[in-house]
């Protein structure tokens, strides 16, 4: 399996997990508190849209450049102002740690193997 395929197989389940946890938290919050279409519901839609885009990018990865582009997109999750529940934050941390390990393998030299 090529590099992008290996990265995809490691990342897709983690991205899906983040989306599922975030959706479950949003649904629980909506059932507990009625909203008027602003505030938490709007933030939930923005978070869902962000990770839907991440999922689409991960599914479409074909080359190392695509993997790098996904990593840049994932890094934005820390700076977009989303508020994560502890469950979602842990899942995102796991996703980012996996992405970091994959990125580390991309930097390994092929010329001086150990």
Phi and psi restraints in degrees (range 20) as a CNS / XPLOR table:
assign (resid 1 and name C) (resid 2 and name N)
       (resid 2 and name CA) (resid 2 and name C) 1.0 -70.7 20.0 2
assign (resid 2 and name N) (resid 2 and name CA)
       (resid 2 and name C) (resid 3 and name N) 1.0 167.5 20.0 2
assign (resid 2 and name C) (resid 3 and name N)
       (resid 3 and name CA) (resid 3 and name C) 1.0 -56.7 20.0 2
assign (resid 3 and name N) (resid 3 and name CA)
       (resid 3 and name C) (resid 4 and name N) 1.0 -49.6 20.0 2
assign (resid 3 and name C) (resid 4 and name N)
       (resid 4 and name CA) (resid 4 and name C) 1.0 -60.1 20.0 2
assign (resid 4 and name N) (resid 4 and name CA)
       (resid 4 and name C) (resid 5 and name N) 1.0 -38.4 20.0 2
assign (resid 4 and name C) (resid 5 and name N)
       (resid 5 and name CA) (resid 5 and name C) 1.0 -65.6 20.0 2
assign (resid 5 and name N) (resid 5 and name CA)
       (resid 5 and name C) (resid 6 and name N) 1.0 -40.4 20.0 2
assign (resid 5 and name C) (resid 6 and name N)
       (resid 6 and name CA) (resid 6 and name C) 1.0 -65.6 20.0 2
assign (resid 6 and name N) (resid 6 and name CA)
       (resid 6 and name C) (resid 7 and name N) 1.0 -43.4 20.0 2
assign (resid 6 and name C) (resid 7 and name N)
       (resid 7 and name CA) (resid 7 and name C) 1.0 -61.9 20.0 2
assign (resid 7 and name N) (resid 7 and name CA)
       (resid 7 and name C) (resid 8 and name N) 1.0 -43.7 20.0 2
assign (resid 7 and name C) (resid 8 and name N)
       (resid 8 and name CA) (resid 8 and name C) 1.0 -59.5 20.0 2
assign (resid 8 and name N) (resid 8 and name CA)
       (resid 8 and name C) (resid 9 and name N) 1.0 -45.1 20.0 2
assign (resid 8 and name C) (resid 9 and name N)
       (resid 9 and name CA) (resid 9 and name C) 1.0 -65.6 20.0 2
assign (resid 9 and name N) (resid 9 and name CA)
       (resid 9 and name C) (resid 10 and name N) 1.0 -28.3 20.0 2
assign (resid 9 and name C) (resid 10 and name N)
       (resid 10 and name CA) (resid 10 and name C) 1.0 -81.6 20.0 2
assign (resid 10 and name N) (resid 10 and name CA)
       (resid 10 and name C) (resid 11 and name N) 1.0 -35.9 20.0 2
assign (resid 10 and name C) (resid 11 and name N)
       (resid 11 and name CA) (resid 11 and name C) 1.0 -87.4 20.0 2
assign (resid 11 and name N) (resid 11 and name CA)
       (resid 11 and name C) (resid 12 and name N) 1.0 -36.4 20.0 2
assign (resid 11 and name C) (resid 12 and name N)
       (resid 12 and name CA) (resid 12 and name C) 1.0 -55.1 20.0 2
assign (resid 12 and name N) (resid 12 and name CA)
       (resid 12 and name C) (resid 13 and name N) 1.0 -47.9 20.0 2
assign (resid 12 and name C) (resid 13 and name N)
       (resid 13 and name CA) (resid 13 and name C) 1.0 -61.7 20.0 2
assign (resid 13 and name N) (resid 13 and name CA)
       (resid 13 and name C) (resid 14 and name N) 1.0 -33.3 20.0 2
assign (resid 13 and name C) (resid 14 and name N)
       (resid 14 and name CA) (resid 14 and name C) 1.0 -72.1 20.0 2
assign (resid 14 and name N) (resid 14 and name CA)
       (resid 14 and name C) (resid 15 and name N) 1.0 -39.1 20.0 2
assign (resid 14 and name C) (resid 15 and name N)
       (resid 15 and name CA) (resid 15 and name C) 1.0 -65.6 20.0 2
assign (resid 15 and name N) (resid 15 and name CA)
       (resid 15 and name C) (resid 16 and name N) 1.0 -44.2 20.0 2
assign (resid 15 and name C) (resid 16 and name N)
       (resid 16 and name CA) (resid 16 and name C) 1.0 -61.0 20.0 2
assign (resid 16 and name N) (resid 16 and name CA)
       (resid 16 and name C) (resid 17 and name N) 1.0 -40.6 20.0 2
assign (resid 16 and name C) (resid 17 and name N)
       (resid 17 and name CA) (resid 17 and name C) 1.0 -62.3 20.0 2
assign (resid 17 and name N) (resid 17 and name CA)
       (resid 17 and name C) (resid 18 and name N) 1.0 -44.5 20.0 2
assign (resid 17 and name C) (resid 18 and name N)
       (resid 18 and name CA) (resid 18 and name C) 1.0 -58.5 20.0 2
assign (resid 18 and name N) (resid 18 and name CA)
       (resid 18 and name C) (resid 19 and name N) 1.0 -46.7 20.0 2
assign (resid 18 and name C) (resid 19 and name N)
       (resid 19 and name CA) (resid 19 and name C) 1.0 -61.9 20.0 2
assign (resid 19 and name N) (resid 19 and name CA)
       (resid 19 and name C) (resid 20 and name N) 1.0 -43.3 20.0 2
assign (resid 19 and name C) (resid 20 and name N)
       (resid 20 and name CA) (resid 20 and name C) 1.0 -64.1 20.0 2
assign (resid 20 and name N) (resid 20 and name CA)
       (resid 20 and name C) (resid 21 and name N) 1.0 -44.6 20.0 2
assign (resid 20 and name C) (resid 21 and name N)
       (resid 21 and name CA) (resid 21 and name C) 1.0 -64.9 20.0 2
assign (resid 21 and name N) (resid 21 and name CA)
       (resid 21 and name C) (resid 22 and name N) 1.0 -42.7 20.0 2
assign (resid 21 and name C) (resid 22 and name N)
       (resid 22 and name CA) (resid 22 and name C) 1.0 -64.7 20.0 2
assign (resid 22 and name N) (resid 22 and name CA)
       (resid 22 and name C) (resid 23 and name N) 1.0 -40.7 20.0 2
assign (resid 22 and name C) (resid 23 and name N)
       (resid 23 and name CA) (resid 23 and name C) 1.0 -65.5 20.0 2
assign (resid 23 and name N) (resid 23 and name CA)
       (resid 23 and name C) (resid 24 and name N) 1.0 -42.2 20.0 2
assign (resid 23 and name C) (resid 24 and name N)
       (resid 24 and name CA) (resid 24 and name C) 1.0 -64.0 20.0 2
assign (resid 24 and name N) (resid 24 and name CA)
       (resid 24 and name C) (resid 25 and name N) 1.0 -41.6 20.0 2
assign (resid 24 and name C) (resid 25 and name N)
       (resid 25 and name CA) (resid 25 and name C) 1.0 -64.5 20.0 2
assign (resid 25 and name N) (resid 25 and name CA)
       (resid 25 and name C) (resid 26 and name N) 1.0 -41.3 20.0 2
assign (resid 25 and name C) (resid 26 and name N)
       (resid 26 and name CA) (resid 26 and name C) 1.0 -64.3 20.0 2
assign (resid 26 and name N) (resid 26 and name CA)
       (resid 26 and name C) (resid 27 and name N) 1.0 -42.0 20.0 2
assign (resid 26 and name C) (resid 27 and name N)
       (resid 27 and name CA) (resid 27 and name C) 1.0 -64.8 20.0 2
assign (resid 27 and name N) (resid 27 and name CA)
       (resid 27 and name C) (resid 28 and name N) 1.0 -40.6 20.0 2
assign (resid 27 and name C) (resid 28 and name N)
       (resid 28 and name CA) (resid 28 and name C) 1.0 -64.9 20.0 2
assign (resid 28 and name N) (resid 28 and name CA)
       (resid 28 and name C) (resid 29 and name N) 1.0 -40.7 20.0 2
assign (resid 28 and name C) (resid 29 and name N)
       (resid 29 and name CA) (resid 29 and name C) 1.0 -67.0 20.0 2
assign (resid 29 and name N) (resid 29 and name CA)
       (resid 29 and name C) (resid 30 and name N) 1.0 -40.8 20.0 2
assign (resid 29 and name C) (resid 30 and name N)
       (resid 30 and name CA) (resid 30 and name C) 1.0 -64.5 20.0 2
assign (resid 30 and name N) (resid 30 and name CA)
       (resid 30 and name C) (resid 31 and name N) 1.0 -38.6 20.0 2
assign (resid 30 and name C) (resid 31 and name N)
       (resid 31 and name CA) (resid 31 and name C) 1.0 -72.7 20.0 2
assign (resid 31 and name N) (resid 31 and name CA)
       (resid 31 and name C) (resid 32 and name N) 1.0 -26.0 20.0 2
assign (resid 31 and name C) (resid 32 and name N)
       (resid 32 and name CA) (resid 32 and name C) 1.0 -82.7 20.0 2
assign (resid 32 and name N) (resid 32 and name CA)
       (resid 32 and name C) (resid 33 and name N) 1.0 -32.1 20.0 2
assign (resid 32 and name C) (resid 33 and name N)
       (resid 33 and name CA) (resid 33 and name C) 1.0 -137.1 20.0 2
assign (resid 33 and name N) (resid 33 and name CA)
       (resid 33 and name C) (resid 34 and name N) 1.0 124.1 20.0 2
assign (resid 33 and name C) (resid 34 and name N)
       (resid 34 and name CA) (resid 34 and name C) 1.0 -74.9 20.0 2
assign (resid 34 and name N) (resid 34 and name CA)
       (resid 34 and name C) (resid 35 and name N) 1.0 136.8 20.0 2
assign (resid 34 and name C) (resid 35 and name N)
       (resid 35 and name CA) (resid 35 and name C) 1.0 -117.3 20.0 2
assign (resid 35 and name N) (resid 35 and name CA)
       (resid 35 and name C) (resid 36 and name N) 1.0 161.0 20.0 2
assign (resid 35 and name C) (resid 36 and name N)
       (resid 36 and name CA) (resid 36 and name C) 1.0 -97.0 20.0 2
assign (resid 36 and name N) (resid 36 and name CA)
       (resid 36 and name C) (resid 37 and name N) 1.0 15.4 20.0 2
assign (resid 36 and name C) (resid 37 and name N)
       (resid 37 and name CA) (resid 37 and name C) 1.0 97.3 20.0 2
assign (resid 37 and name N) (resid 37 and name CA)
       (resid 37 and name C) (resid 38 and name N) 1.0 -2.7 20.0 2
assign (resid 37 and name C) (resid 38 and name N)
       (resid 38 and name CA) (resid 38 and name C) 1.0 -121.3 20.0 2
assign (resid 38 and name N) (resid 38 and name CA)
       (resid 38 and name C) (resid 39 and name N) 1.0 -179.8 20.0 2
assign (resid 38 and name C) (resid 39 and name N)
       (resid 39 and name CA) (resid 39 and name C) 1.0 70.1 20.0 2
assign (resid 39 and name N) (resid 39 and name CA)
       (resid 39 and name C) (resid 40 and name N) 1.0 -128.2 20.0 2
assign (resid 39 and name C) (resid 40 and name N)
       (resid 40 and name CA) (resid 40 and name C) 1.0 -56.7 20.0 2
assign (resid 40 and name N) (resid 40 and name CA)
       (resid 40 and name C) (resid 41 and name N) 1.0 -41.7 20.0 2
assign (resid 40 and name C) (resid 41 and name N)
       (resid 41 and name CA) (resid 41 and name C) 1.0 -63.4 20.0 2
assign (resid 41 and name N) (resid 41 and name CA)
       (resid 41 and name C) (resid 42 and name N) 1.0 -40.1 20.0 2
assign (resid 41 and name C) (resid 42 and name N)
       (resid 42 and name CA) (resid 42 and name C) 1.0 -65.8 20.0 2
assign (resid 42 and name N) (resid 42 and name CA)
       (resid 42 and name C) (resid 43 and name N) 1.0 -42.7 20.0 2
assign (resid 42 and name C) (resid 43 and name N)
       (resid 43 and name CA) (resid 43 and name C) 1.0 -63.4 20.0 2
assign (resid 43 and name N) (resid 43 and name CA)
       (resid 43 and name C) (resid 44 and name N) 1.0 -38.9 20.0 2
assign (resid 43 and name C) (resid 44 and name N)
       (resid 44 and name CA) (resid 44 and name C) 1.0 -62.3 20.0 2
assign (resid 44 and name N) (resid 44 and name CA)
       (resid 44 and name C) (resid 45 and name N) 1.0 -41.4 20.0 2
assign (resid 44 and name C) (resid 45 and name N)
       (resid 45 and name CA) (resid 45 and name C) 1.0 -65.7 20.0 2
assign (resid 45 and name N) (resid 45 and name CA)
       (resid 45 and name C) (resid 46 and name N) 1.0 -38.7 20.0 2
assign (resid 45 and name C) (resid 46 and name N)
       (resid 46 and name CA) (resid 46 and name C) 1.0 -65.5 20.0 2
assign (resid 46 and name N) (resid 46 and name CA)
       (resid 46 and name C) (resid 47 and name N) 1.0 -42.4 20.0 2
assign (resid 46 and name C) (resid 47 and name N)
       (resid 47 and name CA) (resid 47 and name C) 1.0 -63.7 20.0 2
assign (resid 47 and name N) (resid 47 and name CA)
       (resid 47 and name C) (resid 48 and name N) 1.0 -44.7 20.0 2
assign (resid 47 and name C) (resid 48 and name N)
       (resid 48 and name CA) (resid 48 and name C) 1.0 -61.6 20.0 2
assign (resid 48 and name N) (resid 48 and name CA)
       (resid 48 and name C) (resid 49 and name N) 1.0 -42.9 20.0 2
assign (resid 48 and name C) (resid 49 and name N)
       (resid 49 and name CA) (resid 49 and name C) 1.0 -63.4 20.0 2
assign (resid 49 and name N) (resid 49 and name CA)
       (resid 49 and name C) (resid 50 and name N) 1.0 -40.9 20.0 2
assign (resid 49 and name C) (resid 50 and name N)
       (resid 50 and name CA) (resid 50 and name C) 1.0 -61.2 20.0 2
assign (resid 50 and name N) (resid 50 and name CA)
       (resid 50 and name C) (resid 51 and name N) 1.0 -50.8 20.0 2
assign (resid 50 and name C) (resid 51 and name N)
       (resid 51 and name CA) (resid 51 and name C) 1.0 -75.4 20.0 2
assign (resid 51 and name N) (resid 51 and name CA)
       (resid 51 and name C) (resid 52 and name N) 1.0 -22.7 20.0 2
assign (resid 51 and name C) (resid 52 and name N)
       (resid 52 and name CA) (resid 52 and name C) 1.0 -65.3 20.0 2
assign (resid 52 and name N) (resid 52 and name CA)
       (resid 52 and name C) (resid 53 and name N) 1.0 -40.8 20.0 2
assign (resid 52 and name C) (resid 53 and name N)
       (resid 53 and name CA) (resid 53 and name C) 1.0 -65.2 20.0 2
assign (resid 53 and name N) (resid 53 and name CA)
       (resid 53 and name C) (resid 54 and name N) 1.0 -42.0 20.0 2
assign (resid 53 and name C) (resid 54 and name N)
       (resid 54 and name CA) (resid 54 and name C) 1.0 -60.6 20.0 2
assign (resid 54 and name N) (resid 54 and name CA)
       (resid 54 and name C) (resid 55 and name N) 1.0 -44.7 20.0 2
assign (resid 54 and name C) (resid 55 and name N)
       (resid 55 and name CA) (resid 55 and name C) 1.0 -61.2 20.0 2
assign (resid 55 and name N) (resid 55 and name CA)
       (resid 55 and name C) (resid 56 and name N) 1.0 -45.2 20.0 2
assign (resid 55 and name C) (resid 56 and name N)
       (resid 56 and name CA) (resid 56 and name C) 1.0 -60.0 20.0 2
assign (resid 56 and name N) (resid 56 and name CA)
       (resid 56 and name C) (resid 57 and name N) 1.0 -44.6 20.0 2
assign (resid 56 and name C) (resid 57 and name N)
       (resid 57 and name CA) (resid 57 and name C) 1.0 -61.1 20.0 2
assign (resid 57 and name N) (resid 57 and name CA)
       (resid 57 and name C) (resid 58 and name N) 1.0 -42.5 20.0 2
assign (resid 57 and name C) (resid 58 and name N)
       (resid 58 and name CA) (resid 58 and name C) 1.0 -65.3 20.0 2
assign (resid 58 and name N) (resid 58 and name CA)
       (resid 58 and name C) (resid 59 and name N) 1.0 -40.2 20.0 2
assign (resid 58 and name C) (resid 59 and name N)
       (resid 59 and name CA) (resid 59 and name C) 1.0 -65.6 20.0 2
assign (resid 59 and name N) (resid 59 and name CA)
       (resid 59 and name C) (resid 60 and name N) 1.0 -29.7 20.0 2
assign (resid 59 and name C) (resid 60 and name N)
       (resid 60 and name CA) (resid 60 and name C) 1.0 -92.0 20.0 2
assign (resid 60 and name N) (resid 60 and name CA)
       (resid 60 and name C) (resid 61 and name N) 1.0 -2.0 20.0 2
assign (resid 60 and name C) (resid 61 and name N)
       (resid 61 and name CA) (resid 61 and name C) 1.0 -60.4 20.0 2
assign (resid 61 and name N) (resid 61 and name CA)
       (resid 61 and name C) (resid 62 and name N) 1.0 129.5 20.0 2
assign (resid 61 and name C) (resid 62 and name N)
       (resid 62 and name CA) (resid 62 and name C) 1.0 -123.9 20.0 2
assign (resid 62 and name N) (resid 62 and name CA)
       (resid 62 and name C) (resid 63 and name N) 1.0 -26.1 20.0 2
assign (resid 62 and name C) (resid 63 and name N)
       (resid 63 and name CA) (resid 63 and name C) 1.0 -138.6 20.0 2
assign (resid 63 and name N) (resid 63 and name CA)
       (resid 63 and name C) (resid 64 and name N) 1.0 169.3 20.0 2
assign (resid 63 and name C) (resid 64 and name N)
       (resid 64 and name CA) (resid 64 and name C) 1.0 -56.2 20.0 2
assign (resid 64 and name N) (resid 64 and name CA)
       (resid 64 and name C) (resid 65 and name N) 1.0 -36.0 20.0 2
assign (resid 64 and name C) (resid 65 and name N)
       (resid 65 and name CA) (resid 65 and name C) 1.0 -61.9 20.0 2
assign (resid 65 and name N) (resid 65 and name CA)
       (resid 65 and name C) (resid 66 and name N) 1.0 -36.1 20.0 2
assign (resid 65 and name C) (resid 66 and name N)
       (resid 66 and name CA) (resid 66 and name C) 1.0 -66.8 20.0 2
assign (resid 66 and name N) (resid 66 and name CA)
       (resid 66 and name C) (resid 67 and name N) 1.0 -38.0 20.0 2
assign (resid 66 and name C) (resid 67 and name N)
       (resid 67 and name CA) (resid 67 and name C) 1.0 -64.8 20.0 2
assign (resid 67 and name N) (resid 67 and name CA)
       (resid 67 and name C) (resid 68 and name N) 1.0 -44.9 20.0 2
assign (resid 67 and name C) (resid 68 and name N)
       (resid 68 and name CA) (resid 68 and name C) 1.0 -61.9 20.0 2
assign (resid 68 and name N) (resid 68 and name CA)
       (resid 68 and name C) (resid 69 and name N) 1.0 -41.3 20.0 2
assign (resid 68 and name C) (resid 69 and name N)
       (resid 69 and name CA) (resid 69 and name C) 1.0 -61.4 20.0 2
assign (resid 69 and name N) (resid 69 and name CA)
       (resid 69 and name C) (resid 70 and name N) 1.0 -39.7 20.0 2
assign (resid 69 and name C) (resid 70 and name N)
       (resid 70 and name CA) (resid 70 and name C) 1.0 -63.7 20.0 2
assign (resid 70 and name N) (resid 70 and name CA)
       (resid 70 and name C) (resid 71 and name N) 1.0 -40.7 20.0 2
assign (resid 70 and name C) (resid 71 and name N)
       (resid 71 and name CA) (resid 71 and name C) 1.0 -63.6 20.0 2
assign (resid 71 and name N) (resid 71 and name CA)
       (resid 71 and name C) (resid 72 and name N) 1.0 -39.1 20.0 2
assign (resid 71 and name C) (resid 72 and name N)
       (resid 72 and name CA) (resid 72 and name C) 1.0 -63.0 20.0 2
assign (resid 72 and name N) (resid 72 and name CA)
       (resid 72 and name C) (resid 73 and name N) 1.0 -42.2 20.0 2
assign (resid 72 and name C) (resid 73 and name N)
       (resid 73 and name CA) (resid 73 and name C) 1.0 -63.6 20.0 2
assign (resid 73 and name N) (resid 73 and name CA)
       (resid 73 and name C) (resid 74 and name N) 1.0 -43.9 20.0 2
assign (resid 73 and name C) (resid 74 and name N)
       (resid 74 and name CA) (resid 74 and name C) 1.0 -61.9 20.0 2
assign (resid 74 and name N) (resid 74 and name CA)
       (resid 74 and name C) (resid 75 and name N) 1.0 -38.6 20.0 2
assign (resid 74 and name C) (resid 75 and name N)
       (resid 75 and name CA) (resid 75 and name C) 1.0 -63.0 20.0 2
assign (resid 75 and name N) (resid 75 and name CA)
       (resid 75 and name C) (resid 76 and name N) 1.0 -26.2 20.0 2
assign (resid 75 and name C) (resid 76 and name N)
       (resid 76 and name CA) (resid 76 and name C) 1.0 -66.4 20.0 2
assign (resid 76 and name N) (resid 76 and name CA)
       (resid 76 and name C) (resid 77 and name N) 1.0 -20.0 20.0 2
assign (resid 76 and name C) (resid 77 and name N)
       (resid 77 and name CA) (resid 77 and name C) 1.0 -60.3 20.0 2
assign (resid 77 and name N) (resid 77 and name CA)
       (resid 77 and name C) (resid 78 and name N) 1.0 -22.6 20.0 2
assign (resid 77 and name C) (resid 78 and name N)
       (resid 78 and name CA) (resid 78 and name C) 1.0 -82.7 20.0 2
assign (resid 78 and name N) (resid 78 and name CA)
       (resid 78 and name C) (resid 79 and name N) 1.0 -15.7 20.0 2
assign (resid 78 and name C) (resid 79 and name N)
       (resid 79 and name CA) (resid 79 and name C) 1.0 -118.4 20.0 2
assign (resid 79 and name N) (resid 79 and name CA)
       (resid 79 and name C) (resid 80 and name N) 1.0 3.8 20.0 2
assign (resid 79 and name C) (resid 80 and name N)
       (resid 80 and name CA) (resid 80 and name C) 1.0 -91.9 20.0 2
assign (resid 80 and name N) (resid 80 and name CA)
       (resid 80 and name C) (resid 81 and name N) 1.0 -0.3 20.0 2
assign (resid 80 and name C) (resid 81 and name N)
       (resid 81 and name CA) (resid 81 and name C) 1.0 84.2 20.0 2
assign (resid 81 and name N) (resid 81 and name CA)
       (resid 81 and name C) (resid 82 and name N) 1.0 11.6 20.0 2
assign (resid 81 and name C) (resid 82 and name N)
       (resid 82 and name CA) (resid 82 and name C) 1.0 -69.0 20.0 2
assign (resid 82 and name N) (resid 82 and name CA)
       (resid 82 and name C) (resid 83 and name N) 1.0 145.0 20.0 2
assign (resid 82 and name C) (resid 83 and name N)
       (resid 83 and name CA) (resid 83 and name C) 1.0 -106.3 20.0 2
assign (resid 83 and name N) (resid 83 and name CA)
       (resid 83 and name C) (resid 84 and name N) 1.0 122.2 20.0 2
assign (resid 83 and name C) (resid 84 and name N)
       (resid 84 and name CA) (resid 84 and name C) 1.0 -107.1 20.0 2
assign (resid 84 and name N) (resid 84 and name CA)
       (resid 84 and name C) (resid 85 and name N) 1.0 143.1 20.0 2
assign (resid 84 and name C) (resid 85 and name N)
       (resid 85 and name CA) (resid 85 and name C) 1.0 -72.1 20.0 2
assign (resid 85 and name N) (resid 85 and name CA)
       (resid 85 and name C) (resid 86 and name N) 1.0 162.1 20.0 2
assign (resid 85 and name C) (resid 86 and name N)
       (resid 86 and name CA) (resid 86 and name C) 1.0 -55.5 20.0 2
assign (resid 86 and name N) (resid 86 and name CA)
       (resid 86 and name C) (resid 87 and name N) 1.0 -38.4 20.0 2
assign (resid 86 and name C) (resid 87 and name N)
       (resid 87 and name CA) (resid 87 and name C) 1.0 -62.1 20.0 2
assign (resid 87 and name N) (resid 87 and name CA)
       (resid 87 and name C) (resid 88 and name N) 1.0 -47.6 20.0 2
assign (resid 87 and name C) (resid 88 and name N)
       (resid 88 and name CA) (resid 88 and name C) 1.0 -66.6 20.0 2
assign (resid 88 and name N) (resid 88 and name CA)
       (resid 88 and name C) (resid 89 and name N) 1.0 -40.7 20.0 2
assign (resid 88 and name C) (resid 89 and name N)
       (resid 89 and name CA) (resid 89 and name C) 1.0 -60.9 20.0 2
assign (resid 89 and name N) (resid 89 and name CA)
       (resid 89 and name C) (resid 90 and name N) 1.0 -41.5 20.0 2
assign (resid 89 and name C) (resid 90 and name N)
       (resid 90 and name CA) (resid 90 and name C) 1.0 -64.3 20.0 2
assign (resid 90 and name N) (resid 90 and name CA)
       (resid 90 and name C) (resid 91 and name N) 1.0 -40.9 20.0 2
assign (resid 90 and name C) (resid 91 and name N)
       (resid 91 and name CA) (resid 91 and name C) 1.0 -65.3 20.0 2
assign (resid 91 and name N) (resid 91 and name CA)
       (resid 91 and name C) (resid 92 and name N) 1.0 -38.9 20.0 2
assign (resid 91 and name C) (resid 92 and name N)
       (resid 92 and name CA) (resid 92 and name C) 1.0 -67.1 20.0 2
assign (resid 92 and name N) (resid 92 and name CA)
       (resid 92 and name C) (resid 93 and name N) 1.0 -40.4 20.0 2
assign (resid 92 and name C) (resid 93 and name N)
       (resid 93 and name CA) (resid 93 and name C) 1.0 -58.8 20.0 2
assign (resid 93 and name N) (resid 93 and name CA)
       (resid 93 and name C) (resid 94 and name N) 1.0 -42.2 20.0 2
assign (resid 93 and name C) (resid 94 and name N)
       (resid 94 and name CA) (resid 94 and name C) 1.0 -64.5 20.0 2
assign (resid 94 and name N) (resid 94 and name CA)
       (resid 94 and name C) (resid 95 and name N) 1.0 -42.1 20.0 2
assign (resid 94 and name C) (resid 95 and name N)
       (resid 95 and name CA) (resid 95 and name C) 1.0 -61.0 20.0 2
assign (resid 95 and name N) (resid 95 and name CA)
       (resid 95 and name C) (resid 96 and name N) 1.0 -46.9 20.0 2
assign (resid 95 and name C) (resid 96 and name N)
       (resid 96 and name CA) (resid 96 and name C) 1.0 -67.2 20.0 2
assign (resid 96 and name N) (resid 96 and name CA)
       (resid 96 and name C) (resid 97 and name N) 1.0 -36.8 20.0 2
assign (resid 96 and name C) (resid 97 and name N)
       (resid 97 and name CA) (resid 97 and name C) 1.0 -64.6 20.0 2
assign (resid 97 and name N) (resid 97 and name CA)
       (resid 97 and name C) (resid 98 and name N) 1.0 -40.1 20.0 2
assign (resid 97 and name C) (resid 98 and name N)
       (resid 98 and name CA) (resid 98 and name C) 1.0 -65.3 20.0 2
assign (resid 98 and name N) (resid 98 and name CA)
       (resid 98 and name C) (resid 99 and name N) 1.0 -43.2 20.0 2
assign (resid 98 and name C) (resid 99 and name N)
       (resid 99 and name CA) (resid 99 and name C) 1.0 -60.6 20.0 2
assign (resid 99 and name N) (resid 99 and name CA)
       (resid 99 and name C) (resid 100 and name N) 1.0 -39.4 20.0 2
assign (resid 99 and name C) (resid 100 and name N)
       (resid 100 and name CA) (resid 100 and name C) 1.0 -63.1 20.0 2
assign (resid 100 and name N) (resid 100 and name CA)
       (resid 100 and name C) (resid 101 and name N) 1.0 -42.0 20.0 2
assign (resid 100 and name C) (resid 101 and name N)
       (resid 101 and name CA) (resid 101 and name C) 1.0 -64.8 20.0 2
assign (resid 101 and name N) (resid 101 and name CA)
       (resid 101 and name C) (resid 102 and name N) 1.0 -39.8 20.0 2
assign (resid 101 and name C) (resid 102 and name N)
       (resid 102 and name CA) (resid 102 and name C) 1.0 -64.9 20.0 2
assign (resid 102 and name N) (resid 102 and name CA)
       (resid 102 and name C) (resid 103 and name N) 1.0 -43.8 20.0 2
assign (resid 102 and name C) (resid 103 and name N)
       (resid 103 and name CA) (resid 103 and name C) 1.0 -61.5 20.0 2
assign (resid 103 and name N) (resid 103 and name CA)
       (resid 103 and name C) (resid 104 and name N) 1.0 -37.6 20.0 2
assign (resid 103 and name C) (resid 104 and name N)
       (resid 104 and name CA) (resid 104 and name C) 1.0 -61.7 20.0 2
assign (resid 104 and name N) (resid 104 and name CA)
       (resid 104 and name C) (resid 105 and name N) 1.0 -39.8 20.0 2
assign (resid 104 and name C) (resid 105 and name N)
       (resid 105 and name CA) (resid 105 and name C) 1.0 -67.1 20.0 2
assign (resid 105 and name N) (resid 105 and name CA)
       (resid 105 and name C) (resid 106 and name N) 1.0 -26.3 20.0 2
assign (resid 105 and name C) (resid 106 and name N)
       (resid 106 and name CA) (resid 106 and name C) 1.0 -70.0 20.0 2
assign (resid 106 and name N) (resid 106 and name CA)
       (resid 106 and name C) (resid 107 and name N) 1.0 -26.2 20.0 2
assign (resid 106 and name C) (resid 107 and name N)
       (resid 107 and name CA) (resid 107 and name C) 1.0 -90.1 20.0 2
assign (resid 107 and name N) (resid 107 and name CA)
       (resid 107 and name C) (resid 108 and name N) 1.0 -8.0 20.0 2
assign (resid 107 and name C) (resid 108 and name N)
       (resid 108 and name CA) (resid 108 and name C) 1.0 -65.7 20.0 2
assign (resid 108 and name N) (resid 108 and name CA)
       (resid 108 and name C) (resid 109 and name N) 1.0 134.6 20.0 2
assign (resid 108 and name C) (resid 109 and name N)
       (resid 109 and name CA) (resid 109 and name C) 1.0 -74.3 20.0 2
assign (resid 109 and name N) (resid 109 and name CA)
       (resid 109 and name C) (resid 110 and name N) 1.0 136.6 20.0 2
assign (resid 109 and name C) (resid 110 and name N)
       (resid 110 and name CA) (resid 110 and name C) 1.0 -87.3 20.0 2
assign (resid 110 and name N) (resid 110 and name CA)
       (resid 110 and name C) (resid 111 and name N) 1.0 -13.7 20.0 2
assign (resid 110 and name C) (resid 111 and name N)
       (resid 111 and name CA) (resid 111 and name C) 1.0 -85.8 20.0 2
assign (resid 111 and name N) (resid 111 and name CA)
       (resid 111 and name C) (resid 112 and name N) 1.0 -27.3 20.0 2
assign (resid 111 and name C) (resid 112 and name N)
       (resid 112 and name CA) (resid 112 and name C) 1.0 -126.0 20.0 2
assign (resid 112 and name N) (resid 112 and name CA)
       (resid 112 and name C) (resid 113 and name N) 1.0 66.9 20.0 2
assign (resid 112 and name C) (resid 113 and name N)
       (resid 113 and name CA) (resid 113 and name C) 1.0 -66.2 20.0 2
assign (resid 113 and name N) (resid 113 and name CA)
       (resid 113 and name C) (resid 114 and name N) 1.0 149.7 20.0 2
